[in-house]
Amino acid sequence: MVDQAKDRIAVLGAGPMGLAVAYQLAKDGYNPVVFEADDRVGGMTATFDFGGLSIERYYHFHCISDTAFLEMLEELGLADKMRWTETKMGYYYQQRLQPWGNPLALLRFKGLGMMAKFRYGLHAFLSTRRKDWRPLDNVEATSWIKKWVGKEAYEVLWRKLFDLKFYDYAEGLSAAWIWSRIRRIGRSRYDLFREKLGYLEGGSDTLLQGMRRAIEARGGEFKLSTPVSKVVIADGQVQGIESKGELHSFSKVVSTVPLPYVPRIMPDLPREILEKFQALRNIAVVCVIAKLRKPVTENFWLNTNDPDMDIPGVVEYTNLRPLDCHVVYVPFYMPGEHPKYQEPDQVFLDKVRRYLKSINPVLTDDDFIDVRASRYRHAQPICGPGYLDGLPPVSLPVQGLWVADTSYYYPEDRGISESIGFGRRIARMAEGVERA
């Protein structure tokens, strides 16, 4: 058994939220010990070696409204690594590549009537101006969107986004959650016609390693490749955690691992709490990343609505962050229990080659330098109406135990900035400075 010091706090998970918890604890004089099952920090923001290129397994970008992220860069002395780029959006519809993302592009869009364009534009505009999400909390998203934009615009511009990401859950989502996604992209614009997004020089790893160095410099520890098998609870109080057959003694534990794992590692929680965790559902992702000799389009984000493609969009990352080659992410989202998730990687790799060549017929097989696939079983929570009401409190009815993941900053979508901001809040809860 490891000796326990009063100021040692276990942090489970080394994604952005776990790192933010540990960073704040270390900054405030505690000694966090971070346990991570992966062999690197980062979670969904972690990088990998893509044929000599260090890059994220899953794409990320930053908006000018990402306050918590930008504040962290300032504290770490990394603000000078931030770069802002004017980016473009496109829409691939009826085998035609069209501009998208501003009023002029909407007006010129081929395949949609004028009244449908007006209703869609009005809804997008009012969504970016809305500040209070609570009236939308118990509203179902597809009904809300159809009411505003009408059947025609929904079928052309929205249905594929729902059906090819959420499948059987498409008509059970919160309007507040979908609204937050519309607003975030809308707030990335610095005028009606231009969008500005950001990236870090060196990618997300610049932030991850900066946070890790700051934590270790203040006495924090990292235990990588060290999955936690159990949080030990006795007499209503945390006793420690078990990992690789060893008991590590802690009186406080903060978990940031995906909520579906919680019943597995905390089987001694009260039954009603376990049932709430067990009822949660998540979307999985198979994210294909392709390295090419030529660009596919000039867009950073390309929405797709094509009967021969089972994807809602393509992210051409190097139209945001310039690299020596052209890098494209193609995410296939689906419920983890869907049969498609069991298909081998090669099925998805072959689809991506075919889809990109359809979007840009100039591309040939020789233009594909490398193509890889990564999988994440719990990529995103499925947030139905009134989602927060179904979650257990962050501060569980066990002394010394706090649990959260990206679900808890609903209605905001998962993001690095939101994870950092919420992680710092949880740290203050564990310190007794802030109430849950």
Buried (B, 14 or more C-beta within 10 A) or exposed (E): EEEEEEBBBBBBBBBBBBBBBBBBBBBBEBBBBBBBBBEBBBBBBBBBEBEEBEBBBBBBBBBBEBEBBBBBBEEBEBEEBBBEBEBBBBBBBEEEBBBBBBEEBBEEBEBBEEEBBBBBBEBBEEBBEBEEBEEBBBBBBBEBBBEBBBEBBBBBBBBBBBBBBBBEBBEBBBBBBBBBBBBBBBEBBEEEEEBBBBBBEBBBBBBBBBBBEBBBEBBBBBBEEBBBEBBBBEEEEBBBBBBEEEBBBBBBBBBBBBBBBBBEBBEEBBEEBBEBBEEBBBBBBBBBBBBBEBBBBEBBBBBBBBEEBBBBBBBBBBBBBEEEBBBBBBBBBBBBEBEBBEEEBEEBBEBBBEBBBBBBEEBEEEBBBBBBBBBBEBBBBBBBBEBBEEBBEBBBEBEBBBBBBBBBBBBBBBBBBBBBBBBBBBBBBBBEEEEE
